[in-house]
Amino acid sequence: MTETRRRVLLTGATGYIAGQLLPAFRERYDLTLVDVRRTDRDGHELPDVEVVDALDDPEGRFDALCQGIDTVVHCGHLKPETPSYAAERRNVELTARVYEAAQAAGVRRVVVTSTNQASKWYERPWREGLVDRVGPEDYPRPDSWYGWAKVAYESMGFLYATGQIGPALPNVQIRIVAPRPIRAADFIDRPVADFHRDLAGYVSPRDLQQLYVRSIEAASVDDEHGVPFQIFYGVSANARTFWSTANARRVVGYAPQDDSEREFADEIAQRLTGR
């Protein structure tokens, strides 16, 4: 922990991913929590959340909250009732608003919650044994509007990082794969390949926390061309893996500790035996 606690603003603070991050964040940082509500999915209220809709903010409250912030962690997402371009475009606009406000406030870094959905099409040839690994350097290939929106977040993030539209805004995009417990019962009527896929993509809460913390605190996130921009895959040190974490290990020292096949050994036995 640094001697001076960083000031971190977390959007989407009542959401599922934020809920996994908050225990570590509360220990390390002075937090500003932002969301459109104060209640999480389980009905628990977070009284310290600032209720702000950044897309409907005529008084500029979100801009004011960004003042003096070291890092913005963007987990905010508007879940559409029906997937569509129009629905996901609002999420792109929300992320653009985050970048714009962070740049104007002189924020040191933005860490954005992305998803493997930005490249999910690659899972098709992987299941067929035609490719062994996908990494951040591979061309993004979404197969849903949700994934498309995340690609748009990432592309816009790179633009802000270049310094071509104002002061360079360093940012990291974290493509989370499977941030949930893997239960055999959830795969009873599904192909075994789906079970294997989640085993490969699992990320534990402590590994996810570590990846975000290191992305916030690393001295530099410069790429090989000196642009302060990275895309990291959020997966644990799973025995079977498809998503490369090599650049996260190299750039910010990510050192995942968990392995899905150890963590869920009983579930795997249950799935294999059918009991």
N, C-alpha and C positions, 0 to 999 in steps of 0.2 A: 504494500500500500504506500502511496506517495504521502509525504508529510502534509501537503496541502490537498484537501479533498477537491477533486474536480467537480465542476457544476455540470450535470448532465440532464438534458431534457428528453423525456421518453414519451413519444406519442403512442396512441393505442394502448394506454397504460392498463386498461381493464381487460385486455385480450389474453388469449391463451399463451402466446409466446412471451409477452411481457410478464405474465404470471410466473413463468419459469426463470426469467431474468431477475426479477425484483429482489429475491433474497440476497443475491450477490451484489446487486447494485446498491441496495440500502446499506450494506456494510461498507462500501467503498466510496460512494459518491454523495454529494449534496444534490438531491433530485428535485426536478420539476416534472410532475406527472400531468399529462394532458390526454383528454379523451372527450368524446361527446356524451359520456355518461359516467356515473361513479360506481356502477354495479357491474361485477364480473359475471361470467356465464353461470356461475354457481349461486348467484344471488347475493354474494358478499359485497358489502360497500367498502370502497376505498375513499375515506373522507378527505384525504389530502390530494385528490385529483382535481385539477383545474378543468372545469367543463367548458370547452371551447370547440367550436366547429370552424376549422381553419378555412373552409370553403364558403362560409357565411359569417364573415367576421368584419363588419363595417367599421368597428372601432379599432381594428388592428391589435387586438389583444394577443394574438399569437406572435406577431412581430415583437411586441413588448416583452413577452416571456422569453424570447430568444436572446435578448440583450444580456451580455455577461456570461453566456453559456459557453462552456468549453466544447462539448460534444452533443449533437442531437442524435438520438437513436430513434429511428422511424419505424415503428411497428403498426402504425395506423392503417386500417383497411376498411373500406365500406363494402360489406358483403352484399352482392346483388341477389335479388330473389330469382332472377333468371339470367344466366350468363349471356352477355352480349357485348358488342363493341361499345355501345353507348354507356352501359353500366360500368364497364372497366375503365372507360375514358375518365370517369370521375376520380378513380384512384390514381390515374396518371396526373390529373390536374392537382390532386391533393399532394402528391409527391413533388410536383413542380413548385407548389406553394412552399413546401418545406425547404427545398433547395434555395428558393428565392429569399425567404426570410433568413435562413442561416447565412447565406452570403452577405446580405445587407447588414446583419448584426456582427459580422466578423467572427463567426463560429470557426473554431480550429478544424473540426472534422465532423462529418456526418456518417453514421453507420446505418445502412438501410436493410430491412428485412426483405430479402428476395426469396426465391424458391427454386428447387430443382425443376419446377414446371417450365422454367425458362428454356430448358433443354430436354424436356421429357420425351420428345419424339425418339431420342437416342435409345430409350429403353426397348424399343421394338427390335432393332438389330441386335441389341445385347441379349435379349431373350432367345433370339435365334442363333446365338453363338457367333455372330458376325463382327462384333466389336467387344473389346475387353474393358475399356475404360473411357470415361468422358471427363474432360477437364475444363476449367474456365476459359482456356484459349480456343476451344472448339466453337464453331459458329453456333449461335443460339437457335434452337429449333423447338419452339413451343408447339403444343398440340391442343391448346385451349385459349380462350380469351383471357383467362386469368394469367396463364403463362406469358401471353403476348404483352399484357400490361407490365409484368415484371421485367421483361426485356426492355420495354420503353423506359422504366425506371433506371435501368442500368445504363442504357445508351445516353440518357439525359445526364446521369451522374458523371459519365466520362466527359461530356461536353463541359459541365461545370468545373471539372477537375483540370481541364486544359488551360484555363485562364483566358480563353478567347471571348468570353461574354462577361468579363468583370474579373475581380480577384479570384485566383484559383481556389476552389473549394474542395479540399481533399475528402474523398469518400470511399467507403468500403461497402460492397454488396454481399450479403450473406445468403447463399442459396441453401435454405434448410430443406432436408429431404424427409425424414420420418421422425418427428419429435414427439413420439408417443410410445407407451408400452406396447409390446407385441404379444398379443394373446391368441393362442391357438383357436379359441372359440370364435374369434372374428373371421377365421378363414375356413370354416367348416365346409361351406358351399362354394369355395373359390379355388382356382387352380393353385397347385403347390408353388408355381412360379411367383404368384403374388406374395406368398409367405416369404419366399427367398428374397424377393425384392425389398421387403420391409426390413428383413434381417440385415441386408447389405446397406440400407439407407438410414438405419437407426442412429439417432443422436440423443445421448443422455442429457438430462438437465445440467449436470455439472460440466460436461464437455461443451454444451451450448453456452453456458455462462462463461467458461474460459475463453471460448472463441470471441465472444463479444467483448469481454474485458480486454483481451489482447489487441483486438481491433481498435478499441478506444485508446489504449495506453501506449501502443507502439510509437516509437520516436518518428518513424517514417512508414508510409504506405506507398512509396514511389514504385512505379513499374520500371521495366528495363529501359524505358525512354525518358524517365524522370517525371512522368505524369503521376500525381498522387491519387492513384485509383487502383482498386483491386476487387476481384470477384473471388470469394471463398465458398467452397462447399461445406455445409454444416453437417458432418457425419462423424460418428465416433470411430475408434480404432477397430472396426469390425473385421473378423477373420475373412469373411467374403465381402468384397467391396467393389463398387463400380465407379463411384464419384471420387475424383482425385482431390486430396488435401495437400498435395506437395507444396503449392505456393503459400498456403496458410502456414505450414510448418516453417518454410524458409523465410517468409517476410515478417511474420509477427510472432514466430515461435510457438505456434499452436502445437500442443502435445496431448492429444486426447487420451483418456485413461480407461475408457470402458469399451467392452466388446459385446455385441448383442448375443453372441452364441454362449457366452458365459452368463450374461445377465438373464437370459431367458432359456436356459438349458432345459428346465422342466417343461416349458411350453413347446419347445422343439420336440422333445420326447413324446409329448402328448399328440402333437400334429403327425408325427411319423407313425405312431402306433394306432392312431385313430381313437384313442381312449380319452 
